[in-house]
Amino acid sequence: MSNSEKKSITLNVNGENHDLEILPWVSLLDALRERIHLTGTKKGCDHGQCGACTVLVDGKRVLSCLSLAVMKEGTEIKTIEGIAENGKLHPIQQAFIDHDAFQCGYCTPGQICSAVGLLNENKAETREEVQDLMSGNLCRCGANRGIIDAVMSVKQAMSYE
């Protein structure tokens, strides 16, 4: 197969299979936005430096602008559109509202996906660790304090369950 030939793949996104014919170098971000029409995942820097494109792949945080779509076949991809379940906001989404953790909202989808992945990893125990582990997701509007407050509130609630 030459690099100019399209490849047939199936991506499982938010629990739904999507059959695509794409060129091998198409990023997961572009496949999500341009082919599957899920535009909640944002294109920021397109170089993996801002985190606006963060999605979950098999529950782990992934920068979709740096991932080739063809390499994600056979995985479970979750975008911001799939974070809420059965019409109920994910606790992180509710915490972002409760702690006013967004201003312009552009980085919010990536922040929320990253926060869900962070909770899945169960690594961060302190505000400083949350801040460090979320440092790949930039907020230029200054909502970082609210974002960390939101993550910590859900983390603390989870420890009581």
OpenMM code with the backbone's topology and positions (N, CA, C; nanometers):
from openmm import Vec3, app, unit

residues = "MET SER ASN SER GLU LYS LYS SER ILE THR LEU ASN VAL ASN GLY GLU ASN HIS ASP LEU GLU ILE LEU PRO TRP VAL SER LEU LEU ASP ALA LEU ARG GLU ARG ILE HIS LEU THR GLY THR LYS LYS GLY CYS ASP HIS GLY GLN CYS GLY ALA CYS THR VAL LEU VAL ASP GLY LYS ARG VAL LEU SER CYS LEU SER LEU ALA VAL MET LYS GLU GLY THR GLU ILE LYS THR ILE GLU GLY ILE ALA GLU ASN GLY LYS LEU HIS PRO ILE GLN GLN ALA PHE ILE ASP HIS ASP ALA PHE GLN CYS GLY TYR CYS THR PRO GLY GLN ILE CYS SER ALA VAL GLY LEU LEU ASN GLU ASN LYS ALA GLU THR ARG GLU GLU VAL GLN ASP LEU MET SER GLY ASN LEU CYS ARG CYS GLY ALA ASN ARG GLY ILE ILE ASP ALA VAL MET SER VAL LYS GLN ALA MET SER TYR GLU".split()
positions = [
    Vec3(0.0850, -0.1183, 0.0000),
    Vec3(0.0000, 0.0000, 0.0000),
    Vec3(0.0890, 0.1239, 0.0000),
    Vec3(0.0603, 0.2165, -0.0870),
    Vec3(0.1366, 0.3410, -0.0894),
    Vec3(0.0757, 0.4382, 0.0103),
    Vec3(0.1533, 0.5391, 0.0442),
    Vec3(0.1066, 0.6373, 0.1426),
    Vec3(-0.0114, 0.7191, 0.0933),
    Vec3(-0.0384, 0.7188, -0.0379),
    Vec3(-0.1487, 0.7989, -0.0900),
    Vec3(-0.2788, 0.7201, -0.0985),
    Vec3(-0.2757, 0.5923, -0.0608),
    Vec3(-0.3973, 0.5110, -0.0633),
    Vec3(-0.4716, 0.5223, 0.0689),
    Vec3(-0.6018, 0.5376, 0.0583),
    Vec3(-0.6832, 0.5427, 0.1790),
    Vec3(-0.6919, 0.4053, 0.2424),
    Vec3(-0.7084, 0.4062, 0.3724),
    Vec3(-0.7195, 0.2832, 0.4491),
    Vec3(-0.8584, 0.2786, 0.5115),
    Vec3(-0.9192, 0.1614, 0.5118),
    Vec3(-1.0492, 0.1420, 0.5773),
    Vec3(-1.0251, 0.1078, 0.7230),
    Vec3(-1.0846, 0.1872, 0.8113),
    Vec3(-1.0721, 0.1601, 0.9545),
    Vec3(-1.2084, 0.1783, 1.0211),
    Vec3(-1.2205, 0.1225, 1.1384),
    Vec3(-1.3384, 0.1441, 1.2218),
    Vec3(-1.2905, 0.1987, 1.3549),
    Vec3(-1.3413, 0.3148, 1.3903),
    Vec3(-1.3091, 0.3742, 1.5187),
    Vec3(-1.4309, 0.3647, 1.6092),
    Vec3(-1.4086, 0.3176, 1.7316),
    Vec3(-1.5145, 0.3148, 1.8313),
    Vec3(-1.5035, 0.4442, 1.9121),
    Vec3(-1.5987, 0.5335, 1.8908),
    Vec3(-1.5964, 0.6639, 1.9565),
    Vec3(-1.7258, 0.6792, 2.0362),
    Vec3(-1.7104, 0.6996, 2.1644),
    Vec3(-1.8238, 0.7179, 2.2537),
    Vec3(-1.9227, 0.6018, 2.2431),
    Vec3(-1.8666, 0.4810, 2.2278),
    Vec3(-1.9475, 0.3604, 2.2242),
    Vec3(-2.0120, 0.3302, 2.0907),
    Vec3(-1.9815, 0.4075, 1.9894),
    Vec3(-2.0415, 0.3876, 1.8571),
    Vec3(-1.9300, 0.3663, 1.7548),
    Vec3(-1.9480, 0.2671, 1.6665),
    Vec3(-1.8487, 0.2403, 1.5629),
    Vec3(-1.8686, 0.3338, 1.4449),
    Vec3(-1.7568, 0.3826, 1.3926),
    Vec3(-1.7563, 0.4710, 1.2764),
    Vec3(-1.6607, 0.4118, 1.1735),
    Vec3(-1.7151, 0.3739, 1.0576),
    Vec3(-1.6335, 0.3208, 0.9486),
    Vec3(-1.5828, 0.4377, 0.8653),
    Vec3(-1.4511, 0.4437, 0.8497),
    Vec3(-1.3888, 0.5549, 0.7780),
    Vec3(-1.2950, 0.5048, 0.6702),
    Vec3(-1.2818, 0.5813, 0.5653),
    Vec3(-1.1798, 0.5636, 0.4624),
    Vec3(-1.0911, 0.6866, 0.4734),
    Vec3(-0.9695, 0.6663, 0.5263),
    Vec3(-0.8837, 0.7824, 0.5487),
    Vec3(-0.7411, 0.7540, 0.5019),
    Vec3(-0.6702, 0.8611, 0.4784),
    Vec3(-0.5287, 0.8509, 0.4457),
    Vec3(-0.4527, 0.8164, 0.5736),
    Vec3(-0.3418, 0.7439, 0.5611),
    Vec3(-0.2715, 0.6949, 0.6804),
    Vec3(-0.2173, 0.8033, 0.7724),
    Vec3(-0.2014, 0.9239, 0.7257),
    Vec3(-0.1420, 1.0289, 0.8088),
    Vec3(-0.2457, 1.1213, 0.8737),
    Vec3(-0.3733, 1.0882, 0.8620),
    Vec3(-0.4776, 1.1708, 0.9231),
    Vec3(-0.4726, 1.1538, 1.0748),
    Vec3(-0.4678, 1.2660, 1.1452),
    Vec3(-0.4629, 1.2606, 1.2911),
    Vec3(-0.5990, 1.2179, 1.3466),
    Vec3(-0.5958, 1.1652, 1.4662),
    Vec3(-0.7201, 1.1308, 1.5344),
    Vec3(-0.8057, 1.2566, 1.5502),
    Vec3(-0.7439, 1.3677, 1.5833),
    Vec3(-0.8161, 1.4942, 1.5975),
    Vec3(-0.8932, 1.5282, 1.4708),
    Vec3(-0.8262, 1.5221, 1.3561),
    Vec3(-0.8931, 1.5562, 1.2305),
    Vec3(-1.0016, 1.4549, 1.1952),
    Vec3(-0.9792, 1.3276, 1.2243),
    Vec3(-1.0826, 1.2266, 1.1989),
    Vec3(-1.2056, 1.2553, 1.2847),
    Vec3(-1.1839, 1.2890, 1.4118),
    Vec3(-1.2959, 1.3178, 1.5010),
    Vec3(-1.3745, 1.4400, 1.4544),
    Vec3(-1.3027, 1.5467, 1.4220),
    Vec3(-1.3690, 1.6734, 1.3884),
    Vec3(-1.4236, 1.6741, 1.2463),
    Vec3(-1.3457, 1.6289, 1.1509),
    Vec3(-1.3818, 1.6465, 1.0104),
    Vec3(-1.4571, 1.5285, 0.9499),
    Vec3(-1.4362, 1.4092, 1.0022),
    Vec3(-1.5008, 1.2911, 0.9439),
    Vec3(-1.6179, 1.2427, 1.0286),
    Vec3(-1.6040, 1.2474, 1.1618),
    Vec3(-1.7100, 1.1992, 1.2502),
    Vec3(-1.7960, 1.3165, 1.2983),
    Vec3(-1.7484, 1.4376, 1.2772),
    Vec3(-1.8208, 1.5618, 1.3079),
    Vec3(-1.8468, 1.5810, 1.4569),
    Vec3(-1.7501, 1.5376, 1.5387),
    Vec3(-1.7530, 1.5645, 1.6826),
    Vec3(-1.6572, 1.6807, 1.7064),
    Vec3(-1.7109, 1.7992, 1.7154),
    Vec3(-1.6267, 1.9190, 1.7190),
    Vec3(-1.5992, 1.9692, 1.8609),
    Vec3(-1.6408, 1.8944, 1.9617),
    Vec3(-1.6101, 1.9336, 2.0989),
    Vec3(-1.4621, 1.9290, 2.1283),
    Vec3(-1.3915, 1.8340, 2.0682),
    Vec3(-1.2462, 1.8256, 2.0823),
    Vec3(-1.1872, 1.9389, 1.9990),
    Vec3(-1.1083, 2.0245, 2.0630),
    Vec3(-1.0616, 2.1458, 1.9963),
    Vec3(-0.9223, 2.1304, 1.9364),
    Vec3(-0.9013, 2.2026, 1.8276),
    Vec3(-0.7691, 2.2118, 1.7663),
    Vec3(-0.7088, 2.3421, 1.8136),
    Vec3(-0.6065, 2.3303, 1.8972),
    Vec3(-0.5403, 2.4488, 1.9494),
    Vec3(-0.4113, 2.4725, 1.8740),
    Vec3(-0.3031, 2.4192, 1.9275),
    Vec3(-0.1709, 2.4434, 1.8701),
    Vec3(-0.1381, 2.3458, 1.7571),
    Vec3(-0.2024, 2.2299, 1.7545),
    Vec3(-0.1766, 2.1235, 1.6572),
    Vec3(-0.0340, 2.0685, 1.6679),
    Vec3(0.0290, 2.0882, 1.7851),
    Vec3(0.1653, 2.0393, 1.8092),
    Vec3(0.1778, 1.9668, 1.9423),
    Vec3(0.0668, 1.9380, 2.0087),
    Vec3(0.0706, 1.8659, 2.1352),
    Vec3(0.1177, 1.9470, 2.2538),
    Vec3(0.1099, 2.0778, 2.2440),
    Vec3(0.1603, 2.1619, 2.3516),
    Vec3(0.0524, 2.2259, 2.4374),
    Vec3(-0.0730, 2.2294, 2.3900),
    Vec3(-0.1758, 2.3025, 2.4650),
    Vec3(-0.2781, 2.2124, 2.5334),
    Vec3(-0.2981, 2.0908, 2.4846),
    Vec3(-0.3912, 1.9975, 2.5463),
    Vec3(-0.5371, 2.0168, 2.5093),
    Vec3(-0.5691, 2.1134, 2.4235),
    Vec3(-0.7086, 2.1366, 2.3858),
    Vec3(-0.7694, 2.0157, 2.3146),
    Vec3(-0.6856, 1.9314, 2.2577),
    Vec3(-0.7316, 1.8156, 2.1810),
    Vec3(-0.7365, 1.6865, 2.2629),
    Vec3(-0.7209, 1.6947, 2.3941),
    Vec3(-0.7147, 1.5753, 2.4777),
    Vec3(-0.8447, 1.4966, 2.4712),
    Vec3(-0.8312, 1.3662, 2.4460),
    Vec3(-0.9420, 1.2712, 2.4508),
    Vec3(-0.8954, 1.1531, 2.5350),
    Vec3(-0.9855, 1.0612, 2.5617),
    Vec3(-0.9496, 0.9398, 2.6348),
    Vec3(-0.9455, 0.8226, 2.5372),
    Vec3(-0.8378, 0.7479, 2.5429),
    Vec3(-0.8252, 0.6257, 2.4634),
    Vec3(-0.8013, 0.5132, 2.5625),
    Vec3(-0.8966, 0.4212, 2.5672),
    Vec3(-0.8946, 0.3143, 2.6665),
    Vec3(-0.8776, 0.3708, 2.8076),
    Vec3(-0.9420, 0.4850, 2.8324),
    Vec3(-0.9432, 0.5478, 2.9640),
    Vec3(-0.8229, 0.6339, 2.9962),
    Vec3(-0.7268, 0.6410, 2.9045),
    Vec3(-0.6051, 0.7185, 2.9287),
    Vec3(-0.6056, 0.8447, 2.8447),
    Vec3(-0.5427, 0.9495, 2.8984),
    Vec3(-0.5341, 1.0779, 2.8295),
    Vec3(-0.4434, 1.0678, 2.7080),
    Vec3(-0.4927, 1.1187, 2.5949),
    Vec3(-0.4168, 1.1159, 2.4698),
    Vec3(-0.4354, 1.2496, 2.3989),
    Vec3(-0.3270, 1.3020, 2.3462),
    Vec3(-0.3333, 1.4226, 2.2638),
    Vec3(-0.3697, 1.3778, 2.1225),
    Vec3(-0.4922, 1.4053, 2.0824),
    Vec3(-0.5400, 1.3519, 1.9551),
    Vec3(-0.4728, 1.4158, 1.8343),
    Vec3(-0.4133, 1.5329, 1.8501),
    Vec3(-0.3434, 1.5950, 1.7369),
    Vec3(-0.2124, 1.5233, 1.7050),
    Vec3(-0.1591, 1.4495, 1.8025),
    Vec3(-0.0325, 1.3771, 1.7821),
    Vec3(-0.0531, 1.2282, 1.7571),
    Vec3(-0.1781, 1.1845, 1.7487),
    Vec3(-0.2089, 1.0427, 1.7316),
    Vec3(-0.2672, 1.0198, 1.5932),
    Vec3(-0.2179, 0.9186, 1.5248),
    Vec3(-0.2740, 0.8838, 1.3947),
    Vec3(-0.4015, 0.8031, 1.4154),
    Vec3(-0.5052, 0.8388, 1.3419),
    Vec3(-0.6338, 0.7704, 1.3558),
    Vec3(-0.6201, 0.6211, 1.3273),
    Vec3(-0.5402, 0.5842, 1.2274),
    Vec3(-0.5275, 0.4418, 1.1911),
    Vec3(-0.4697, 0.3593, 1.3053),
    Vec3(-0.3958, 0.4217, 1.3945),
    Vec3(-0.3349, 0.3495, 1.5060),
    Vec3(-0.4318, 0.3322, 1.6235),
    Vec3(-0.5491, 0.3915, 1.6165),
    Vec3(-0.6458, 0.3837, 1.7274),
    Vec3(-0.7588, 0.2864, 1.6976),
    Vec3(-0.7511, 0.2180, 1.5849),
    Vec3(-0.8506, 0.1149, 1.5562),
    Vec3(-0.8372, 0.0053, 1.6620),
    Vec3(-0.9501, -0.0430, 1.7120),
    Vec3(-0.9493, -0.1460, 1.8149),
    Vec3(-0.9431, -0.0916, 1.9561),
    Vec3(-0.9461, 0.0395, 1.9714),
    Vec3(-0.9457, 0.1014, 2.1040),
    Vec3(-1.0824, 0.1636, 2.1291),
    Vec3(-1.1046, 0.2020, 2.2548),
    Vec3(-1.2259, 0.2756, 2.2901),
    Vec3(-1.1881, 0.4213, 2.3094),
    Vec3(-1.2418, 0.5058, 2.2235),
    Vec3(-1.2129, 0.6491, 2.2263),
    Vec3(-1.3320, 0.7201, 2.2887),
    Vec3(-1.3034, 0.8095, 2.3813),
    Vec3(-1.4100, 0.8887, 2.4426),
    Vec3(-1.3737, 1.0353, 2.4273),
    Vec3(-1.4660, 1.1105, 2.3706),
    Vec3(-1.4489, 1.2547, 2.3548),
    Vec3(-1.5383, 1.3253, 2.4569),
    Vec3(-1.5309, 1.4556, 2.4603),
    Vec3(-1.6129, 1.5328, 2.5527),
    Vec3(-1.7606, 1.5014, 2.5324),
    Vec3(-1.8006, 1.4716, 2.4100),
    Vec3(-1.9414, 1.4413, 2.3828),
    Vec3(-1.9867, 1.3120, 2.4500),
    Vec3(-1.8917, 1.2259, 2.4894),
    Vec3(-1.9261, 1.0984, 2.5499),
    Vec3(-1.9000, 1.0907, 2.6993),
    Vec3(-1.8590, 1.2010, 2.7607),
    Vec3(-1.8261, 1.1994, 2.9038),
    Vec3(-1.9518, 1.1851, 2.9893),
    Vec3(-2.0563, 1.2589, 2.9569),
    Vec3(-2.1831, 1.2446, 3.0293),
    Vec3(-2.2448, 1.1099, 2.9899),
    Vec3(-2.3140, 1.0470, 3.0849),
    Vec3(-2.3761, 0.9181, 3.0549),
    Vec3(-2.5228, 0.9197, 3.0947),
    Vec3(-2.6058, 0.8698, 3.0038),
    Vec3(-2.7503, 0.8614, 3.0274),
    Vec3(-2.8100, 0.9961, 3.0670),
    Vec3(-2.7614, 1.1022, 3.0039),
    Vec3(-2.8135, 1.2350, 3.0305),
    Vec3(-2.7674, 1.2971, 3.1607),
    Vec3(-2.6755, 1.2304, 3.2300),
    Vec3(-2.6266, 1.2809, 3.3588),
    Vec3(-2.4817, 1.3236, 3.3429),
    Vec3(-2.4525, 1.4452, 3.3866),
    Vec3(-2.3158, 1.4956, 3.3780),
    Vec3(-2.2216, 1.4076, 3.4581),
    Vec3(-2.1002, 1.3926, 3.4078),
    Vec3(-1.9939, 1.3266, 3.4834),
    Vec3(-1.9635, 1.4163, 3.6040),
    Vec3(-1.9239, 1.3600, 3.7176),
    Vec3(-1.8912, 1.4439, 3.8340),
    Vec3(-1.7903, 1.5547, 3.8031),
    Vec3(-1.6962, 1.5285, 3.7141),
    Vec3(-1.5996, 1.6335, 3.6764),
    Vec3(-1.6702, 1.7475, 3.6044),
    Vec3(-1.7624, 1.7148, 3.5163),
    Vec3(-1.8356, 1.8206, 3.4467),
    Vec3(-1.9139, 1.9066, 3.5455),
    Vec3(-1.9807, 1.8427, 3.6398),
    Vec3(-2.0556, 1.9174, 3.7407),
    Vec3(-1.9619, 2.0012, 3.8267),
    Vec3(-1.8473, 1.9454, 3.8617),
    Vec3(-1.7500, 2.0188, 3.9435),
    Vec3(-1.6951, 2.1397, 3.8681),
    Vec3(-1.6761, 2.1291, 3.7362),
    Vec3(-1.6312, 2.2443, 3.6585),
    Vec3(-1.7353, 2.3565, 3.6668),
    Vec3(-1.8626, 2.3198, 3.6640),
    Vec3(-1.9690, 2.4202, 3.6768),
    Vec3(-1.9669, 2.4786, 3.8183),
    Vec3(-1.9634, 2.3907, 3.9167),
    Vec3(-1.9690, 2.4350, 4.0564),
    Vec3(-1.8519, 2.5241, 4.0958),
    Vec3(-1.7351, 2.5010, 4.0371),
    Vec3(-1.6138, 2.5758, 4.0741),
    Vec3(-1.5761, 2.6811, 3.9702),
    Vec3(-1.6676, 2.7111, 3.8785),
    Vec3(-1.6437, 2.8108, 3.7752),
    Vec3(-1.5063, 2.7893, 3.7109),
    Vec3(-1.4866, 2.6666, 3.6626),
    Vec3(-1.3550, 2.6253, 3.6134),
    Vec3(-1.3357, 2.6508, 3.4643),
    Vec3(-1.4079, 2.7454, 3.4103),
    Vec3(-1.3868, 2.7822, 3.2702),
    Vec3(-1.4242, 2.9276, 3.2510),
    Vec3(-1.3578, 2.9892, 3.1569),
    Vec3(-1.3940, 3.1261, 3.1218),
    Vec3(-1.4338, 3.1286, 2.9752),
    Vec3(-1.3380, 3.1252, 2.8847),
    Vec3(-1.3760, 3.1257, 2.7433),
    Vec3(-1.4321, 2.9902, 2.7015),
    Vec3(-1.3919, 2.8846, 2.7692),
    Vec3(-1.4447, 2.7511, 2.7416),
    Vec3(-1.3715, 2.6739, 2.6337),
    Vec3(-1.2779, 2.7369, 2.5633),
    Vec3(-1.2099, 2.6679, 2.4536),
    Vec3(-1.1296, 2.5478, 2.5034),
    Vec3(-1.0603, 2.5626, 2.6130),
    Vec3(-0.9775, 2.4541, 2.6645),
    Vec3(-1.0571, 2.3539, 2.7475),
    Vec3(-1.1812, 2.3880, 2.7808),
    Vec3(-1.2600, 2.3080, 2.8744),
    Vec3(-1.2780, 2.1624, 2.8322),
    Vec3(-1.3122, 2.1308, 2.7068),
    Vec3(-1.3274, 1.9893, 2.6719),
    Vec3(-1.2003, 1.9077, 2.6977),
    Vec3(-1.0857, 1.9611, 2.6592),
    Vec3(-0.9589, 1.8923, 2.6843),
    Vec3(-0.9277, 1.8833, 2.8320),
    Vec3(-0.9603, 1.9885, 2.9063),
    Vec3(-0.9386, 1.9890, 3.0513),
    Vec3(-1.0234, 1.8803, 3.1168),
    Vec3(-1.1494, 1.8714, 3.0777),
    Vec3(-1.2392, 1.7721, 3.1375),
    Vec3(-1.1934, 1.6312, 3.1041),
    Vec3(-1.1597, 1.6063, 2.9783),
    Vec3(-1.1102, 1.4728, 2.9415),
    Vec3(-0.9822, 1.4404, 3.0170),
    Vec3(-0.8937, 1.5371, 3.0293),
    Vec3(-0.7700, 1.5158, 3.1025),
    Vec3(-0.7975, 1.4870, 3.2498),
    Vec3(-0.8911, 1.5605, 3.3085),
    Vec3(-0.9248, 1.5396, 3.4496),
    Vec3(-0.9848, 1.4007, 3.4728),
    Vec3(-1.0705, 1.3557, 3.3809),
    Vec3(-1.1273, 1.2205, 3.3926),
    Vec3(-1.0151, 1.1177, 3.3844),
    Vec3(-0.9226, 1.1364, 3.2893),
    Vec3(-0.8082, 1.0460, 3.2780),
    Vec3(-0.7208, 1.0485, 3.4017),
    Vec3(-0.7005, 1.1662, 3.4558),
    Vec3(-0.6216, 1.1817, 3.5782),
    Vec3(-0.6842, 1.1031, 3.6926),
    Vec3(-0.8157, 1.1124, 3.7057),
    Vec3(-0.8844, 1.0362, 3.8096),
    Vec3(-0.8733, 0.8858, 3.7835),
    Vec3(-0.8814, 0.8459, 3.6559),
    Vec3(-0.8652, 0.7043, 3.6212),
    Vec3(-0.7268, 0.6534, 3.6610),
    Vec3(-0.6261, 0.7393, 3.6466),
    Vec3(-0.4879, 0.7011, 3.6792),
    Vec3(-0.4670, 0.6872, 3.8291),
    Vec3(-0.5464, 0.7608, 3.9072),
    Vec3(-0.5383, 0.7573, 4.0533),
    Vec3(-0.3971, 0.7866, 4.1052),
    Vec3(-0.3329, 0.8868, 4.0443),
    Vec3(-0.1965, 0.9231, 4.0841),
    Vec3(-0.1919, 1.0462, 4.1738),
    Vec3(-0.2739, 1.1443, 4.1442),
    Vec3(-0.2645, 1.2726, 4.2141),
    Vec3(-0.3365, 1.2691, 4.3471),
    Vec3(-0.2669, 1.3094, 4.4506),
    Vec3(-0.3252, 1.3166, 4.5851),
    Vec3(-0.3375, 1.4599, 4.6353),
    Vec3(-0.2509, 1.5473, 4.5890),
    Vec3(-0.2480, 1.6848, 4.6387),
    Vec3(-0.2774, 1.7834, 4.5256),
    Vec3(-0.3073, 1.9076, 4.5646),
    Vec3(-0.3291, 2.0129, 4.4653),
    Vec3(-0.2076, 2.0277, 4.3743),
    Vec3(-0.0895, 2.0198, 4.4336),
    Vec3(0.0341, 2.0361, 4.3560),
    Vec3(0.0485, 1.9239, 4.2534),
    Vec3(0.0131, 1.8017, 4.2931),
    Vec3(0.0213, 1.6888, 4.1994),
    Vec3(-0.0825, 1.7035, 4.0884),
    Vec3(-0.2025, 1.7476, 4.1221),
    Vec3(-0.3038, 1.7719, 4.0195),
    Vec3(-0.2541, 1.8795, 3.9234),
    Vec3(-0.2011, 1.9875, 3.9781),
    Vec3(-0.1498, 2.0957, 3.8944),
    Vec3(-0.0406, 2.0446, 3.8017),
    Vec3(0.0504, 1.9652, 3.8546),
    Vec3(0.1594, 1.9120, 3.7740),
    Vec3(0.1072, 1.8181, 3.6653),
    Vec3(0.0168, 1.7282, 3.7017),
    Vec3(-0.0331, 1.6303, 3.6064),
    Vec3(-0.1310, 1.6890, 3.5048),
    Vec3(-0.1843, 1.8058, 3.5346),
    Vec3(-0.2721, 1.8757, 3.4391),
    Vec3(-0.1960, 1.9844, 3.3623),
    Vec3(-0.0664, 1.9949, 3.3832),
    Vec3(0.0108, 2.1041, 3.3228),
    Vec3(0.0168, 2.0963, 3.1707),
    Vec3(-0.0145, 1.9827, 3.1133),
    Vec3(-0.0179, 1.9708, 2.9676),
    Vec3(-0.1428, 2.0303, 2.9063),
    Vec3(-0.2365, 2.0732, 2.9886),
    Vec3(-0.3590, 2.1373, 2.9421),
    Vec3(-0.3548, 2.2829, 2.9850),
    Vec3(-0.3361, 2.3699, 2.8894),
    Vec3(-0.3212, 2.5114, 2.9198),
    Vec3(-0.4543, 2.5833, 2.9218),
    Vec3(-0.4686, 2.6742, 3.0159),
    Vec3(-0.5821, 2.7663, 3.0200),
    Vec3(-0.5226, 2.9066, 3.0211),
    Vec3(-0.5429, 2.9768, 2.9131),
    Vec3(-0.4864, 3.1114, 2.9029),
    Vec3(-0.5746, 3.2173, 2.9686),
    Vec3(-0.6965, 3.1797, 3.0071),
    Vec3(-0.7887, 3.2756, 3.0679),
    Vec3(-0.7715, 3.2876, 3.2187),
    Vec3(-0.6980, 3.1973, 3.2781),
    Vec3(-0.6729, 3.2070, 3.4210),
    Vec3(-0.7684, 3.1292, 3.5087),
    Vec3(-0.8321, 3.0261, 3.4546),
    Vec3(-0.9264, 2.9464, 3.5332),
    Vec3(-0.8576, 2.8291, 3.6023),
    Vec3(-0.7256, 2.8289, 3.6038),
    Vec3(-0.6518, 2.7143, 3.6588),
    Vec3(-0.6894, 2.6832, 3.8037),
    Vec3(-0.7092, 2.7839, 3.8855),
    Vec3(-0.7451, 2.7599, 4.0260),
    Vec3(-0.8784, 2.6853, 4.0349),
    Vec3(-0.9772, 2.7292, 3.9574),
    Vec3(-1.1070, 2.6624, 3.9553),
    Vec3(-1.0982, 2.5210, 3.9023),
    Vec3(-1.0125, 2.5005, 3.8026),
    Vec3(-0.9933, 2.3667, 3.7456),
    Vec3(-0.9368, 2.2730, 3.8517),
    Vec3(-0.8347, 2.3180, 3.9222),
    Vec3(-0.7744, 2.2347, 4.0273),
    Vec3(-0.8744, 2.2118, 4.1401),
    Vec3(-0.9498, 2.3156, 4.1771),
    Vec3(-1.0546, 2.3000, 4.2790),
    Vec3(-1.1554, 2.1938, 4.2362),
    Vec3(-1.1959, 2.1962, 4.1098),
    Vec3(-1.2943, 2.1001, 4.0584),
    Vec3(-1.2407, 1.9574, 4.0668),
    Vec3(-1.1178, 1.9376, 4.0214),
    Vec3(-1.0585, 1.8035, 4.0242),
    Vec3(-1.0446, 1.7551, 4.1683),
    Vec3(-0.9971, 1.8413, 4.2555),
    Vec3(-0.9790, 1.8017, 4.3954),
    Vec3(-1.1126, 1.7688, 4.4625),
    Vec3(-1.2180, 1.8422, 4.4291),
    Vec3(-1.3478, 1.8140, 4.4921),
    Vec3(-1.3997, 1.6770, 4.4509),
    Vec3(-1.3812, 1.6409, 4.3255),
    Vec3(-1.4255, 1.5080, 4.2803),
    Vec3(-1.3360, 1.4008, 4.3395),
    Vec3(-1.2062, 1.4274, 4.3446),
    Vec3(-1.1125, 1.3304, 4.4039),
    Vec3(-1.1490, 1.3046, 4.5496),
    Vec3(-1.1779, 1.4095, 4.6239),
    Vec3(-1.2140, 1.3945, 4.7657),
    Vec3(-1.3468, 1.3203, 4.7792),
    Vec3(-1.4437, 1.3495, 4.6936),
    Vec3(-1.5726, 1.2802, 4.6987),
    Vec3(-1.5551, 1.1315, 4.6683),
    Vec3(-1.4642, 1.0994, 4.5767),
    Vec3(-1.4397, 0.9595, 4.5407),
    Vec3(-1.3771, 0.8836, 4.6576),
    Vec3(-1.2981, 0.9518, 4.7380),
    Vec3(-1.2309, 0.8839, 4.8483),
    Vec3(-1.3288, 0.8480, 4.9599),
    Vec3(-1.4487, 0.9095, 4.9594),
    Vec3(-1.5496, 0.8788, 5.0595),
    Vec3(-1.6445, 0.7694, 5.0162),
    Vec3(-1.6372, 0.7326, 4.8888),
    Vec3(-1.7301, 0.6293, 4.8374),
    Vec3(-1.6852, 0.4905, 4.8734),
] * unit.nanometer
topology = app.Topology()
chain = topology.addChain("A")
for resn in residues:
    res = topology.addResidue(resn, chain)
    for name in ("N", "CA", "C"):
        topology.addAtom(name, app.Element.getBySymbol(name[0]), res)
